[in-house]
């Protein structure tokens, strides 16, 4: 059974940092494109960043220069390093992948209309003073 498990969320002050992890079991992540999405209260889920199987990376304009996506194939884990956090970054963050996707067409993979194989359960990030 394939599972994606996010961790690393929490409460942080504006300007602070967090590193989110997306760990997989039952699937070798380095073969696939991995995306991070987020959903703020009352808002639609949106793409944040994506990393291709060749480690090419893509970012939404709202996080470019502040967030860094990376992968550690030995740990079968993808990370999202988030620096200079802002209150508007408050959301539940999800990682997602699909066995048919190896490359990111952009920061939001194929968007929300695509039926991805696997979503994580999400991790809450709250940026507040």
N, C-alpha and C positions, 0 to 999 in steps of 0.2 A: 504494500500500500504506500502510495506516494504522499508525503506530507511536506509542506513548507511551514516553517515556524519562525515568526518574527520575534525579535526581542530588542531591548535597548531603549525603549521609550521611557518617558517619565516627565517630570515637571522641571522646567529650567527657566531661568530668568532671561529676558531679552538680551541678546548679545552672547548668550552661552552656546554650548555645543553638546551634541549627542551623537552617538554612533549606533545606527540600527543594524541589526544582523538578520539575514534571511538564511536559515539553515535548512537543508533538504535531507530527506531520507527517502530511499527507494528510487532516487533519480539522480543522475550525475549532472550537476548544474553546468559544468563547463562546456557541455555540448550545445547549450541553448541560450537564447536571448532571455534576459531577466529584466522585468520592469518593476519600478516602484510607483504605486499610485497612492493618493491620499484622499480622505474625505473629511471635510470640516462639517460641523453641525449645521444642518439646514442647507447644505450645498451639495452639488453633484460631485461624485468621485472624479478626480482628475489625475492625469499622468504627471509624474515628477521627473523621472529619469529612467534610462534604459542602458543596459550593457549587452553588447553582442557577444557571441561565442569567441570572436577574435579580440575581445576586450575593447572594441570601439565604444565610446560613451556619448550619451546625448542627455541634454538637460532642458527643462522648461526655462523660459526666460526669467521667471520669477525666482528661480533658485540658482541660476548660473553664477558661478564665481563664489558661491557659498556652500554648495553641496558637492560631494564627490562620491561617485559610485565606483565600486571596485569588487573584484572577486578573488577568493583564495580557493583555488581548486583542490588543494590538499585537504582543506577543511570542508569542502563542498558547501561553501557559504559565500553569499554576496553581502556586501556592506553598503550602507549609505551614511557617509560622514557628513554631518550637518553642523555648519559653523555659522556664527553671526545670526543666530535664530531670531525671528521676529514673531510677534503675537499672531500674525496672519499665517504662520506655519503650523499653528495649532490644528491638529487633525488626527485621525486614525490612519496610520500608514500600513499599506499592504504590499507584499511582493507577489509577483505573478509570473507564470511561465507556461509554455505550451510545447509539446513535443514536436510540433510542426514548424516552430519558429527558431531560427538560428541567428538571425540578424535583426537589428532594430531598424525599422524604417524611419524612426524618429523617437523623440523622448517618451511618447505615449504608446509605444508598440503599435498595435492596430486599433487603439481607442477602446471605448467601452462597448461597442456593438459586437466586437469579436468575442466568441465564446471560448475563453481560455481553459486549458485543461486543469490548471491548478492555481488556487489562490491560498495565501496564508490567512490566518485568523485575524491579523491586524495587531498593531501595537500603538498605544495612545501616546501622542506627543503633545504636551501642553506648555506653551511659552507664555509666561505671565510673571509679573513682578508682585 
